């Protein structure tokens, strides 16, 4: 039996795993006791990973060779890799030459490895000359990115998992952590057990398993988070709980925000949010952690938040309004304090680091910044990076439905099941002239719309890196070869993109010297990504594959010459903004876009099942993972069910 250290492919906690394999088959998995994200713990999904990689599951669910659908609606037929990549490169080249580079788009996934992401980003923006590359992270993490950048100046979560052990108040908003990030929730439970004085506040319209642990549950009306946070700040100002000295020394824009929150009185907040004034007051007091008469420092508060804030038409405002509370009370840059956005996917962070979105560039650079575009163009050896912003996720499918985008390349995600407005998405896939789906599983809904199916490796077969929620980079290692054989079986995502780029390059108008994709290993790709971070907030020039192999997972930044990364950011009160100050975001509360009315009396809010993941292409293969919840279901309040004669 062989053992291989790797990383779990599910949520953003980034747990380390030890894969057991024998004779080219994965036979077991256990938590890595040395990995700082989980110290050996695994959730129900992670503990059954080896069962999803069994020979029986592989035979039934995996895409094991390239397939081409000659006519829509017909069954796809196998073809060799050489022919498949030839069809892909020639079709993309024809469309680009006839209709321009913006007639193609790439839709990626937060489950890709950093190396995969980097190559696709360079392929689109560097070789083809389009910024039409976006990701399913747009649907979940783009609000968090914008919130961090708007207030703190960079997309960098300033806290770490260890802060759970130092906080005196943990404020959880828009996250059912118990189900969505179970191993992190175990840490919260342990911290509460070790420190009974720790106060936990949960903001969630539903009484979830996470809320069961709370000392204070605020069941606000859906979409009223900004009003809640502004109302808490109103009380902090009124009661003198803000840190005026810290605000004056390290922030800007507070006066404008004070004017905005002046109207957010306890009476109004209670009415809008549907909570009591007493609970609002308690939440503001606990969050502020104002020092008592005999205390020298205020008690630290850590906030944890996820899709309940992010997936919203006012998601950026919700994120920024929460961060405002940390800035107003100096709750940042010290143990146990800070606004901590929890990523939903295993490498949404890595995708952001390499600029794998329509408005970003490598190394946390902004596409709108001419200097940033010039820096990336110089690194890649291309004349320029296009200035025109690309289509974001929803815009990309709208453009395909409208005939503007004629070729779509979809990798490691399932938009025909997971995107909003399924009618639009399916219409886009049907109308798009050429759809490539690069996927490990043949069972996803999107595969039915593909003209070309390219089989990719998956967990247990891949090599590369991922970055978890606390900015920690971990190695992903292959324990077994992919099924189907080396010649025509699944290939690594980065290798597929590299070979496609090499074939496409001579078919396009010359944009650069040849050799843009001279990568033979994921390490070569990662080394180029590392150079793109030099001097940036996420500088990892002091890191290498060898160091990750020898020293284990590391947090960024870790600059050349440094021996360890930073657990917490902004400890000196200096922020990556032009004046070094954090910026308060002046966002007034705006009602939900579609308020309830007599004809439509309910608000729908979504959640995640504890034992399932995304579209269930992997977890759905195991009967035991249906034991907790047999199937997704609509939950209604018992009184509402009784009024409508509905029964469970």
C-alpha positions as CSV (number, residue, x, y, z in Angstrom):
1,X,0.0,0.0,0.0
2,X,1.2,3.5,-0.8
3,X,0.3,6.8,1.0
4,X,0.1,10.1,-0.7
5,X,-0.5,13.5,1.0
6,X,-3.0,15.7,-0.9
7,X,-5.9,18.1,-0.3
8,X,-9.6,17.6,-0.2
9,X,-11.5,18.7,-3.3
10,X,-14.6,20.0,-1.6
11,X,-15.1,23.2,0.4
12,X,-12.7,26.1,1.0
13,X,-11.5,24.9,4.4
14,X,-8.7,23.1,2.4
15,X,-8.3,20.0,4.6
16,X,-5.2,17.9,4.1
17,X,-5.8,14.2,3.3
18,X,-3.7,11.1,3.2
19,X,-4.7,8.9,0.2
20,X,-4.1,5.2,0.5
21,X,-3.7,3.3,-2.8
22,X,-2.8,-0.1,-4.0
23,X,-2.1,-1.4,-7.5
24,X,-3.3,1.8,-9.2
25,X,-6.5,2.0,-7.2
26,X,-7.4,4.4,-4.3
27,X,-8.4,2.2,-1.3
28,X,-8.7,4.6,1.6
29,X,-8.4,8.1,2.8
30,X,-7.9,9.8,6.2
31,X,-7.3,13.2,7.5
32,X,-3.7,14.5,7.5
33,X,-2.8,15.0,11.1
34,X,0.0,17.5,10.1
35,X,-2.1,19.7,7.9
36,X,-2.8,23.0,9.7
37,X,-6.3,23.4,8.2
38,X,-7.8,20.3,9.8
39,X,-5.1,18.5,11.9
40,X,-6.5,15.1,10.9
41,X,-10.2,15.9,10.9
42,X,-12.5,15.2,8.0
43,X,-16.2,15.8,7.4
44,X,-18.6,13.1,6.1
45,X,-17.8,14.1,2.5
46,X,-14.0,14.1,2.9
47,X,-14.0,10.8,4.8
48,X,-15.7,9.0,1.9
49,X,-13.6,10.4,-0.9
50,X,-12.0,7.0,-1.6
51,X,-15.4,5.5,-2.2
52,X,-16.2,8.1,-4.9
53,X,-12.9,6.9,-6.7
54,X,-13.7,3.2,-6.7
55,X,-13.5,1.2,-9.8
56,X,-17.3,0.7,-9.9
57,X,-18.0,4.4,-9.6
58,X,-15.4,5.2,-12.2
59,X,-16.9,2.8,-14.7
60,X,-20.3,4.2,-14.3
61,X,-19.7,8.0,-14.1
62,X,-16.3,9.0,-15.6
63,X,-15.6,10.5,-19.0
64,X,-12.8,8.3,-20.1
65,X,-12.0,9.4,-23.7
66,X,-12.6,12.4,-26.0
67,X,-16.1,12.3,-27.6
68,X,-17.6,14.3,-30.4
69,X,-21.2,15.0,-31.2
70,X,-21.4,15.5,-34.9
71,X,-25.1,16.6,-34.7
72,X,-26.9,18.1,-31.8
73,X,-29.2,15.7,-30.1
74,X,-27.2,12.6,-31.2
75,X,-25.0,10.4,-29.0
76,X,-21.4,11.5,-29.0
77,X,-18.8,9.2,-30.6
78,X,-15.2,8.6,-29.4
79,X,-12.2,10.1,-31.2
80,X,-8.5,10.3,-30.5
81,X,-7.0,13.2,-28.6
82,X,-5.1,14.4,-31.7
83,X,-8.4,14.7,-33.6
84,X,-10.3,16.2,-30.8
85,X,-7.8,19.0,-30.2
86,X,-7.5,19.5,-33.9
87,X,-11.3,20.1,-34.1
88,X,-11.2,22.5,-31.1
89,X,-8.3,24.6,-32.3
90,X,-9.5,24.8,-36.0
91,X,-13.0,25.8,-34.9
92,X,-11.9,28.4,-32.4
93,X,-9.4,29.8,-34.9
94,X,-12.1,30.1,-37.6
95,X,-14.5,31.9,-35.3
96,X,-11.8,34.2,-34.0
97,X,-10.7,35.2,-37.5
98,X,-14.2,35.6,-38.8
99,X,-15.8,37.3,-35.8
100,X,-13.0,38.6,-33.6
101,X,-11.5,37.4,-30.3
102,X,-14.6,38.4,-28.3
103,X,-16.7,35.9,-30.1
104,X,-15.3,33.1,-27.8
105,X,-15.5,32.7,-24.1
106,X,-14.1,30.5,-21.3
107,X,-16.2,29.5,-18.3
108,X,-14.1,28.0,-15.5
109,X,-14.5,26.7,-12.0
110,X,-13.2,27.3,-8.4
111,X,-12.4,23.6,-8.4
112,X,-9.6,23.9,-10.9
113,X,-6.1,24.0,-9.5
114,X,-4.1,27.3,-9.6
115,X,-2.0,26.0,-12.4
116,X,-5.1,25.1,-14.5
117,X,-6.5,28.6,-13.9
118,X,-3.3,30.3,-14.8
119,X,-3.0,28.7,-18.2
120,X,-6.6,29.4,-19.2
121,X,-6.2,33.0,-18.1
122,X,-3.1,33.4,-20.3
123,X,-4.7,31.5,-23.2
124,X,-7.7,33.9,-23.3
125,X,-6.1,37.2,-22.4
126,X,-2.6,36.7,-23.7
127,X,-2.9,34.5,-26.8
128,X,-6.5,35.1,-28.1
129,X,-6.8,38.6,-26.9
130,X,-10.2,38.5,-25.1
131,X,-11.1,39.0,-21.5
132,X,-14.1,36.7,-21.9
133,X,-12.8,34.3,-19.2
134,X,-14.9,34.0,-16.0
135,X,-15.7,31.4,-13.4
136,X,-18.5,30.0,-11.2
137,X,-16.7,31.9,-8.4
138,X,-18.4,35.0,-9.9
139,X,-21.6,33.7,-8.5
140,X,-20.3,33.2,-5.0
141,X,-17.1,35.1,-4.2
142,X,-17.0,38.2,-6.4
143,X,-18.9,40.2,-3.8
144,X,-16.4,39.3,-1.2
145,X,-13.5,40.4,-3.6
146,X,-15.2,43.7,-4.2
147,X,-16.0,44.2,-0.5
148,X,-12.4,43.7,0.5
149,X,-11.0,45.9,-2.2
150,X,-13.4,48.6,-1.6
151,X,-12.6,48.9,2.1
152,X,-9.2,47.3,2.8
153,X,-7.6,47.9,-0.6
154,X,-6.9,44.3,-1.6
155,X,-8.6,41.0,-2.0
156,X,-6.9,39.4,1.0
157,X,-8.8,37.9,4.0
158,X,-6.9,39.3,7.0
159,X,-7.7,36.6,9.5
160,X,-6.9,32.9,9.9
161,X,-8.5,29.8,11.4
162,X,-6.5,30.1,14.6
163,X,-8.3,33.3,15.3
164,X,-11.3,31.2,16.3
165,X,-9.3,30.2,19.4
166,X,-8.5,33.9,20.4
167,X,-11.9,35.5,19.7
168,X,-14.2,36.6,22.5
169,X,-17.1,37.0,20.0
170,X,-17.6,35.1,16.8
171,X,-20.1,36.8,14.5
172,X,-21.4,34.5,11.8
173,X,-23.5,36.0,9.0
174,X,-25.0,34.3,6.0
175,X,-23.2,31.1,6.6
176,X,-24.5,27.7,7.9
177,X,-20.9,26.8,8.8
178,X,-21.9,23.6,10.5
179,X,-22.9,22.2,7.1
180,X,-20.9,24.2,4.6
181,X,-17.6,24.2,6.4
182,X,-17.9,21.4,8.9
183,X,-14.3,21.0,10.0
184,X,-14.0,24.7,10.7
185,X,-17.2,24.5,12.7
186,X,-15.6,21.7,14.8
187,X,-13.0,24.3,15.7
188,X,-15.7,26.8,16.8
189,X,-17.3,24.1,19.0
190,X,-13.9,23.3,20.5
191,X,-13.2,27.0,21.2
192,X,-16.6,27.4,22.8
193,X,-15.9,24.4,25.0
194,X,-12.5,25.7,26.0
195,X,-13.8,29.2,26.6
196,X,-17.4,29.3,27.8
197,X,-17.2,33.1,27.9
198,X,-16.9,33.1,24.1
199,X,-20.1,34.6,22.6
200,X,-21.4,33.4,19.3
201,X,-23.8,35.5,17.2
202,X,-25.5,34.0,14.2
203,X,-27.3,36.1,11.6
204,X,-29.6,33.9,9.5
205,X,-33.3,34.0,8.5
206,X,-33.4,30.2,9.3
207,X,-32.6,28.5,12.5
208,X,-29.8,26.3,11.2
209,X,-27.5,23.8,12.9
210,X,-25.0,26.7,13.2
211,X,-27.7,28.8,15.0
212,X,-28.2,26.0,17.5
213,X,-24.7,26.8,18.9
214,X,-25.4,30.6,19.1
215,X,-25.7,32.6,22.2
216,X,-27.7,35.1,20.1
217,X,-29.6,34.2,16.9
218,X,-30.7,37.2,14.8
219,X,-33.4,35.7,12.3
220,X,-33.4,38.8,10.1
221,X,-35.7,39.2,7.1
222,X,-33.9,38.1,3.9
223,X,-31.8,40.8,2.3
224,X,-31.8,43.2,5.3
225,X,-28.2,42.7,6.3
226,X,-27.0,46.2,5.4
227,X,-29.7,47.7,7.6
228,X,-28.7,45.4,10.4
229,X,-25.0,46.3,10.2
230,X,-25.7,50.0,9.8
231,X,-28.0,49.8,12.8
232,X,-25.3,48.2,14.9
233,X,-22.9,51.0,13.9
234,X,-25.6,53.5,14.9
235,X,-25.7,52.1,18.3
236,X,-21.9,51.8,18.6
237,X,-21.7,55.6,17.9
238,X,-24.5,56.4,20.3
239,X,-23.0,54.3,23.1
240,X,-19.4,55.4,22.5
241,X,-18.3,51.9,21.6
242,X,-16.3,52.9,18.5
243,X,-12.5,53.2,18.6
244,X,-12.1,56.9,17.7
245,X,-8.3,56.9,18.0
246,X,-7.9,53.9,15.7
247,X,-10.4,55.4,13.2
248,X,-8.4,58.7,13.1
249,X,-5.0,57.0,12.7
250,X,-5.9,54.3,10.2
251,X,-9.0,55.0,8.2
252,X,-10.8,57.6,5.9
253,X,-14.4,58.3,5.0
254,X,-16.0,57.8,8.4
255,X,-17.8,61.2,8.5
256,X,-19.9,60.3,5.4
257,X,-20.8,56.9,6.8
258,X,-21.8,58.5,10.1
259,X,-24.3,60.7,8.3
260,X,-25.8,57.6,6.5
261,X,-26.2,55.5,9.7
262,X,-27.7,58.3,11.7
263,X,-31.1,57.4,10.3
264,X,-30.7,53.7,11.1
265,X,-32.4,54.0,14.5
266,X,-33.0,50.9,16.7
267,X,-36.8,51.3,16.0
268,X,-36.3,51.3,12.2
269,X,-33.8,48.5,12.2
270,X,-36.0,46.3,14.4
271,X,-39.0,47.0,12.1
272,X,-37.1,46.4,8.8
273,X,-35.0,43.4,10.0
274,X,-37.8,41.8,12.0
275,X,-35.7,41.5,15.3
276,X,-36.1,43.0,18.7
277,X,-34.3,46.2,19.8
278,X,-32.8,44.3,22.8
279,X,-31.2,41.7,20.5
280,X,-29.9,44.5,18.2
281,X,-28.4,46.2,21.2
282,X,-26.8,43.0,22.5
283,X,-25.3,42.2,19.1
284,X,-23.8,45.7,18.8
285,X,-22.3,45.5,22.3
286,X,-20.8,42.1,21.9
287,X,-19.4,42.9,18.4
288,X,-17.8,46.1,19.6
289,X,-16.1,44.3,22.5
290,X,-15.8,47.6,24.3
291,X,-13.5,47.4,27.3
292,X,-15.1,47.2,30.6
293,X,-14.0,49.5,33.5
294,X,-11.2,47.2,34.5
295,X,-10.1,46.1,31.0
296,X,-7.3,47.7,29.0
297,X,-8.3,46.3,25.6
298,X,-11.5,45.6,23.9
299,X,-12.4,41.9,23.4
300,X,-11.6,40.6,19.9
301,X,-14.4,39.9,17.5
302,X,-14.0,37.6,14.5
303,X,-16.7,37.6,11.8
304,X,-17.3,34.7,9.5
305,X,-19.5,35.1,6.4
306,X,-20.3,33.3,3.2
307,X,-23.0,33.0,0.5
308,X,-25.8,34.7,2.5
309,X,-23.9,37.9,2.1
310,X,-22.3,37.2,-1.3
311,X,-25.1,35.9,-3.4
312,X,-27.2,39.0,-3.6
313,X,-27.9,42.0,-5.8
314,X,-26.4,44.0,-2.9
315,X,-23.6,41.5,-2.0
316,X,-20.8,44.0,-2.2
317,X,-22.6,46.5,0.0
318,X,-23.3,43.7,2.6
319,X,-19.7,42.7,2.7
320,X,-18.5,46.3,3.0
321,X,-21.1,47.2,5.7
322,X,-19.8,44.3,7.8
323,X,-16.2,45.3,7.3
324,X,-17.2,48.8,8.4
325,X,-18.0,47.5,11.8
326,X,-14.5,46.0,12.1
327,X,-12.9,49.3,11.1
328,X,-15.1,51.4,13.5
329,X,-14.1,49.2,16.4
330,X,-10.4,48.5,15.5
331,X,-11.3,44.8,15.2
332,X,-8.7,43.9,12.7
333,X,-5.0,43.0,12.6
334,X,-4.8,41.2,15.9
335,X,-5.4,37.7,17.2
336,X,-9.1,36.8,17.3
337,X,-10.3,39.8,15.3
338,X,-11.0,40.5,11.6
339,X,-13.6,40.1,8.8
340,X,-13.1,36.6,7.4
341,X,-14.8,35.6,4.2
342,X,-15.2,31.8,3.9
343,X,-14.7,30.6,0.3
344,X,-17.1,28.0,-0.8
345,X,-14.9,26.1,-3.3
346,X,-11.5,24.5,-2.8
347,X,-9.6,27.0,-5.0
348,X,-11.7,30.0,-5.5
349,X,-8.8,31.9,-3.8
350,X,-6.3,30.5,-6.2
351,X,-8.4,31.6,-9.2
352,X,-8.6,35.1,-7.8
353,X,-4.8,35.1,-7.3
354,X,-4.1,34.4,-11.0
355,X,-6.7,36.8,-12.2
356,X,-9.0,34.1,-13.6
357,X,-12.0,36.5,-13.9
358,X,-13.2,38.9,-16.5
359,X,-12.1,42.0,-14.7
360,X,-8.9,40.7,-13.0
361,X,-5.3,40.0,-14.0
362,X,-2.5,37.9,-12.5
363,X,-1.2,38.8,-9.0
364,X,-4.3,40.6,-7.8
365,X,-4.0,43.2,-10.6
366,X,-7.0,45.1,-12.0
367,X,-7.8,44.9,-15.7
368,X,-8.9,48.5,-15.7
369,X,-5.4,49.7,-14.6
370,X,-3.2,50.4,-17.6
371,X,0.0,49.9,-15.6
372,X,-1.2,46.5,-14.5
373,X,-2.1,45.5,-18.0
374,X,1.4,46.5,-19.1
375,X,3.0,44.5,-16.3
376,X,1.2,41.4,-17.3
377,X,1.9,41.9,-21.0
378,X,5.6,42.2,-20.2
379,X,5.5,39.0,-18.1
380,X,3.8,37.1,-20.8
381,X,5.7,38.5,-23.7
382,X,2.7,39.8,-25.6
383,X,2.3,43.3,-27.0
384,X,-0.7,44.1,-24.8
385,X,-3.6,42.8,-22.8
386,X,-7.0,43.9,-24.0
387,X,-8.5,46.8,-22.1
388,X,-12.1,46.0,-22.7
389,X,-13.6,44.2,-19.8
390,X,-14.7,40.7,-20.5
391,X,-18.2,39.1,-20.1
392,X,-18.9,38.0,-16.5
393,X,-20.5,34.6,-15.9
394,X,-24.2,35.6,-16.5
395,X,-23.2,38.1,-19.2
396,X,-21.3,35.4,-21.1
397,X,-24.3,33.1,-21.3
398,X,-26.5,36.0,-22.3
399,X,-24.1,36.9,-25.1
400,X,-24.1,33.2,-26.2
401,X,-27.9,33.2,-26.3
402,X,-27.8,36.5,-28.3
403,X,-25.4,35.0,-30.8
404,X,-22.6,37.4,-29.8
405,X,-20.4,34.6,-28.4
406,X,-20.1,31.7,-30.8
407,X,-17.8,29.3,-29.1
408,X,-17.8,28.4,-25.4
409,X,-15.2,26.4,-23.5
410,X,-16.6,25.1,-20.2
411,X,-14.1,23.5,-17.7
412,X,-14.9,21.7,-14.5
413,X,-18.3,23.2,-13.9
414,X,-21.9,22.4,-14.7
415,X,-23.8,25.6,-15.7
416,X,-26.7,23.6,-17.1
417,X,-27.6,22.8,-13.5
418,X,-25.9,25.4,-11.3
419,X,-26.3,28.8,-13.1
420,X,-29.2,31.1,-12.4
421,X,-31.9,31.5,-15.1
422,X,-31.7,28.0,-16.4
423,X,-33.9,28.8,-19.4
424,X,-31.3,31.4,-20.6
425,X,-28.4,29.1,-19.9
426,X,-29.8,26.2,-21.9
427,X,-30.9,28.5,-24.7
428,X,-27.3,29.8,-24.8
429,X,-25.8,26.3,-24.9
430,X,-28.3,25.3,-27.7
431,X,-27.7,28.4,-29.8
432,X,-23.9,28.6,-29.4
433,X,-22.1,27.4,-32.5
434,X,-19.5,25.3,-30.7
435,X,-19.5,24.1,-27.1
436,X,-16.5,22.4,-25.5
437,X,-17.0,20.7,-22.1
438,X,-13.8,19.7,-20.3
439,X,-15.0,17.4,-17.5
440,X,-14.1,14.4,-15.4
441,X,-17.7,13.1,-15.1
442,X,-19.9,12.2,-18.1
443,X,-23.0,12.4,-15.9
444,X,-23.3,16.2,-15.6
445,X,-26.2,18.0,-17.3
446,X,-23.9,20.3,-19.3
447,X,-22.3,17.3,-21.1
448,X,-25.6,16.8,-23.0
449,X,-25.1,20.2,-24.7
450,X,-21.4,19.6,-25.7
451,X,-20.2,19.4,-29.3
452,X,-16.9,18.2,-28.0
453,X,-16.2,16.4,-24.7
454,X,-12.7,16.4,-23.3
455,X,-12.0,14.0,-20.4
456,X,-10.1,15.5,-17.5
457,X,-8.3,14.1,-14.5
458,X,-9.9,14.6,-11.0
459,X,-9.0,14.2,-7.3
460,X,-6.5,11.6,-6.7
461,X,-5.0,11.9,-10.2
462,X,-4.1,15.6,-10.4
463,X,-0.9,17.5,-9.5
464,X,-0.7,21.2,-8.5
465,X,-1.7,23.6,-5.8
466,X,-4.8,25.2,-4.2
467,X,-5.3,28.1,-1.8
468,X,-7.8,27.8,1.0
469,X,-9.8,30.5,2.8
470,X,-7.0,31.5,5.2
471,X,-4.6,32.2,2.3
472,X,-2.8,28.9,2.8
473,X,-1.3,27.2,-0.3
474,X,-1.4,23.4,-0.2
475,X,-0.1,20.8,-2.7
476,X,-2.4,18.5,-4.5
477,X,-0.7,15.3,-5.5
478,X,-1.6,12.3,-7.7
479,X,-1.9,8.9,-6.0
480,X,-3.0,6.9,-9.0
481,X,-3.0,7.3,-12.8
482,X,-6.2,8.3,-14.6
483,X,-8.5,5.6,-15.9
484,X,-8.5,4.9,-19.6
485,X,-4.8,4.7,-20.3
486,X,-2.2,7.4,-21.0
487,X,-2.8,7.6,-24.8
488,X,-6.5,8.4,-25.0
489,X,-7.6,8.6,-21.4
490,X,-8.2,11.7,-19.2
491,X,-5.6,14.4,-19.2
492,X,-4.8,17.1,-16.7
493,X,-6.8,20.3,-17.1
494,X,-3.6,22.4,-17.5
495,X,-2.2,20.0,-20.1
496,X,-5.4,20.1,-22.2
497,X,-5.3,23.9,-22.2
498,X,-1.6,24.0,-23.0
499,X,-1.9,21.6,-26.0
500,X,-4.9,23.5,-27.3
501,X,-3.0,26.8,-27.0
502,X,0.0,25.4,-28.9
503,X,-2.2,24.2,-31.7
504,X,-4.2,27.4,-31.8
505,X,-1.2,29.8,-31.8
506,X,-0.1,29.2,-35.4
507,X,-3.6,29.6,-36.7
508,X,-4.1,33.1,-35.3
509,X,-2.8,36.5,-36.3
510,X,0.6,36.8,-34.7
511,X,0.4,38.5,-31.3
512,X,3.7,37.4,-29.8
513,X,6.8,35.3,-30.3
514,X,6.1,31.6,-30.2
515,X,6.6,29.7,-27.0
516,X,3.9,31.3,-24.8
517,X,3.0,27.9,-23.5
518,X,6.4,26.1,-23.0
519,X,5.2,24.2,-19.9
520,X,5.9,20.6,-19.4
521,X,4.9,20.4,-15.7
522,X,2.5,22.1,-13.3
523,X,5.5,23.4,-11.4
524,X,6.7,25.3,-14.4
525,X,3.3,27.0,-14.6
526,X,3.3,27.8,-10.9
527,X,6.8,29.3,-11.1
528,X,5.6,31.8,-13.7
529,X,2.6,32.6,-11.5
530,X,4.9,33.1,-8.6
531,X,6.9,35.7,-10.5
532,X,3.7,37.6,-11.3
533,X,3.2,38.1,-7.6
534,X,6.5,39.9,-7.0
535,X,5.9,43.1,-5.0
536,X,2.2,42.5,-4.8
537,X,0.1,42.0,-1.7
538,X,0.1,38.2,-2.2
539,X,3.9,38.1,-2.9
540,X,5.0,34.4,-2.8
541,X,8.5,34.8,-4.3
542,X,9.9,33.1,-1.2
543,X,7.8,29.9,-1.9
544,X,8.5,26.9,-4.1
545,X,7.2,23.4,-4.8
546,X,10.2,22.1,-2.9
547,X,9.4,24.3,0.1
548,X,5.7,23.2,0.1
549,X,6.9,19.5,-0.1
550,X,9.4,19.9,2.7
551,X,7.7,22.4,5.0
552,X,4.1,21.8,4.3
553,X,1.3,24.2,3.4
554,X,2.2,27.9,3.7
555,X,0.2,31.2,4.0
556,X,0.8,34.2,1.8
557,X,2.4,36.6,1.6
558,X,5.8,34.9,1.9
559,X,8.4,37.0,0.2
560,X,11.8,36.1,-0.9
561,X,14.1,35.8,2.1
562,X,11.2,35.2,4.6
563,X,10.9,31.9,6.4
564,X,7.2,31.9,7.1
565,X,4.1,33.6,5.7
566,X,1.8,36.0,7.6
567,X,-1.0,34.5,9.7
568,X,-2.7,37.9,10.0
569,X,-2.7,40.9,7.8
570,X,-2.7,44.7,8.7
571,X,-1.2,44.2,12.2
572,X,0.6,47.5,11.7
573,X,-2.6,49.3,10.7
574,X,-1.3,50.0,7.2
575,X,-3.4,49.0,4.3
576,X,-2.7,48.6,0.5
577,X,-4.4,51.8,-0.5
578,X,-2.8,55.0,-1.9
579,X,-2.7,56.7,1.5
580,X,-2.2,53.5,3.5
581,X,-5.6,53.9,5.2
582,X,-8.6,51.6,5.2
583,X,-11.7,53.2,3.7
584,X,-15.2,53.1,5.1
585,X,-17.8,52.3,2.5
586,X,-20.8,54.6,2.6
587,X,-23.6,52.2,1.6
588,X,-27.2,53.0,2.5
589,X,-29.7,50.1,2.9
590,X,-31.7,49.3,-0.2
591,X,-34.7,47.1,-0.1
592,X,-34.7,43.8,-1.9
593,X,-35.2,43.9,-5.6
594,X,-38.4,41.7,-5.4
595,X,-40.2,42.4,-2.2
596,X,-42.9,40.1,-0.9
597,X,-46.5,40.9,-1.8
598,X,-49.9,39.2,-1.4
599,X,-49.6,37.3,-4.7
600,X,-46.0,36.2,-3.8
601,X,-46.0,36.0,0.0
602,X,-42.7,34.0,0.5
603,X,-39.0,34.7,0.2
604,X,-36.8,31.9,-1.1
605,X,-33.4,31.6,0.4
606,X,-31.0,28.8,-0.5
607,X,-28.6,26.7,1.5
608,X,-26.3,23.7,1.2
609,X,-26.8,20.1,2.2
610,X,-24.2,18.8,4.7
611,X,-23.3,15.6,2.9
612,X,-23.6,16.7,-0.7
613,X,-21.5,19.0,-2.9
614,X,-22.4,21.2,-5.8
615,X,-24.3,19.2,-8.5
616,X,-23.5,15.9,-6.7
617,X,-21.6,14.5,-9.7
618,X,-19.2,13.0,-7.1
619,X,-21.1,12.8,-3.8
620,X,-24.2,11.6,-5.5
621,X,-22.6,8.3,-6.4
622,X,-22.7,7.2,-2.7
623,X,-25.8,5.9,-1.1
624,X,-24.5,6.6,2.4
625,X,-24.3,10.3,1.7
626,X,-28.1,10.4,1.3
627,X,-28.6,9.2,4.8
628,X,-28.5,12.7,6.4
629,X,-30.9,14.3,3.9
630,X,-32.5,12.0,1.3
631,X,-33.0,14.7,-1.3
632,X,-33.1,18.5,-1.6
633,X,-36.4,19.9,-0.3
634,X,-38.3,23.1,0.2
635,X,-38.6,24.0,3.9
636,X,-41.5,26.1,5.2
637,X,-42.5,27.3,8.6
638,X,-45.0,24.9,10.2
639,X,-47.5,27.6,10.6
640,X,-47.3,28.5,6.9
641,X,-47.7,24.8,6.0
642,X,-50.7,24.5,8.3
643,X,-52.4,27.5,6.7
644,X,-52.0,25.9,3.2
645,X,-52.9,22.4,4.3
646,X,-49.4,21.2,3.3
647,X,-47.9,18.2,5.0
648,X,-44.3,16.9,5.3
